[in-house]
Structures are given as structure tokens and as C-alpha cells.
Amino acid sequence: MKTIRWGMIGAGDVTEVKSGPAFQKADHSTLVAVMRRNGELAQDYAERHGVPRWYDDADALINDAEVDAVYIATPPHVHKAYTLKVAAAGKPVYCEKPMALTFAECEAMLTACKEAGVPLWVAYYRRMLPRWVKIKELVDSGIIGDIRTVTITLHEKPRMFPDDEGLLPWRVLPEISGGGILVDKGTHTLDFLDYILGPIVAVNGTATNQRGDYPAEDNVVGSFIFESGVTGVGSWCFTTYYERDLTEIIGSHGKIAFASFSSQPVIVETEDGVQQFAIDDPAHVHQPLVQTIVDELNGVGACPSTGESGARTTWVVDQLLAGYRSES
């Protein structure tokens, strides 16, 4: 099989362990070029990670004849622009999550890739992590019966305060991130539910900013319905006194409970008793998903996290935040 030669736009924290090394360690894959606007930082990353070439200009990397596919590892506000450029160059795109600032931007990305005849994937890597694969297997097995409803709780203590220079993290600046911590973290759970239960087709949401620490919303509640008729509710509050990360999938004969952002055991509760499944994440969490992309490019499989599925998750966020955005 062909070795896929990757170029990477952006080299921030997420690429140090979670994603960057995955392109080197996946079978039939290698990282040959990295770009960062600060050339010194790009060079430093390339030297530390054994990447042959570095750039401080994205166009140069995109048009590098030895780059077969491009991973966009930037903040969301430039995902659309870079995706359109990569598609115009006729190269496959692997884009960080969330896919874009809005569903409208996602649609533009999908159109550009379709017209260029290139695939587009989104980095919702939990779809292929072993613990999450187990959750899907449990749902598919019917152990908890017919799925009835889902509850999501993600509560955290406030922590996004300005640094010594008065700067806020980009993840809570809507013009860069698309929203707050719901957009940055909560979308992982929403995307995974799309994967195992099918698309969400109706959403109602209310968002507010209770503490005023940053421009983005800090408290969101919502209800939703899947195409299958399964219902769901979610509470994403980042101003609480405690930490709670719990998703429950409730069926006619039991429930599955799991955390989205820790390696706590998956718990299955039925009339027959309680089972626990403790499964650790791999060292480089993107690697299983990257492997499916490389395999698809080599014609021996398919990646489950596509532009179409990533766009659906952004559509859900748009509905949850519609009222808050209109008032901001």
C-alpha cells in the first residue's frame, strides 16, 4: 500500500501528543511537513518531531508536491479558509473539530471538497477510541434493549480567566472558536451520539453567560430528538462548584453510563446486575482515526468521521446557541 505523506497546518498543543505523532505511527503514514505562522516555532516543532520540512506560509505547504493530504490543526475560525485552499489544490482534508464556526461554513467546506473530488474528514477521534468502540458495541448488542433517551451532564468549575496580560484563551472567544467550552468539549459527546444513535433532527436550547468572565456562553441547557425517535437532554454548565462528566444512554432493559473526558470505567446496569469495562486510551488519541483515513485513501476501509457527520454536530450547536448569538 502507498505511504500517505501528510502536511500539517498549525502546530499547537493538540499536535504535540494527541495528533502529531499519530501521522508518524499509523501504518503507511508519515508526516513530511508542518506549518506555523511563527517560523521559529514551526522549525522547533519539526526538529523535535523529526519532520523533514517546515513552513511559515500555508500556501507553500498546501502546494508542496510531496504532501499528499493535509491536516488542519488551527483554531476553528480559519478551518473554512484552509479547507477551501486544500480542496482547490486537489488534496484530501483532515480538519480539527469543531468543523467550523457555523453550519453555513461547514456547507461551504463540503461543497468545495465535493466539487474538487477530494474527501473531507473531521477530527472527532472518539469514534475510534477503544473505550468508545466498546460503548457502541454495547448499544448495538441490545444489552439495554431499545434506546429510549439520553442525558448529558458536563459541569465544571470556572477556570477560563485572563492571564497576567489580560488575554483570554481563544476557546472562549466566539469569533475564533464559535462559542465556549460547549463548542470545544461538549461537541465530542454530541458527535459520538450521532455516530451510535443516528442524526439529531430537532433541537431546542437556551444559553446564557452567568459569570461574565468571557464573551462566550458559560451555561447551556438543551433538549433534542434523534431521527430514530430517541430523545435527549443536556446540561453544560461551566460555573459550578463541582465537576461532573456523565452521559447515560437509557434503554428499555437497562442503561450505559460513561464519562467523556476521563478514563472512568463504562458502566452497564441491567436487571441482571452491573458490569464495568475499564479501557484506557492509546498514547496518541488521534491514531486510531488517522489509521482509518490512511486505510480509506489506500482503498481498504472507511473513516467514520466525515465532513457530513462533523457538519451535523455543528448544526446541533447552532440550534443550541441560536438565541444567545442573536442577543450578543
Secondary structure, DSSP 8 states (H G I E B T S, - for coil): ---EEEEEE--SHHHHTTSHHHHHHSTTEEEEEEE-SSHHHHHHHHHHHT-SEEES-HHHHHT-TT--EEEE-S-GGGHHHHHHHHHHTT--EEE-SS--SSHHHHHHHHHHHHHHT--EEE--GGGGSHHHHHHHHHHHHTTT-SEEEEEEEEE--------TTS---GGG-HHHHSSSHIIIIIHHHHHHHHHHH--EEEEEEEEE-SS-SSSS-SEEEEEEEETTS-EEEEEEESS-SS-EEEEEEEESSEEEEE-SSS---EEEEETTEEEEE-----SSTTHHHHHHHHHHHTTS---S-BHHHHHHHHHHHHHHHHHHHHH-
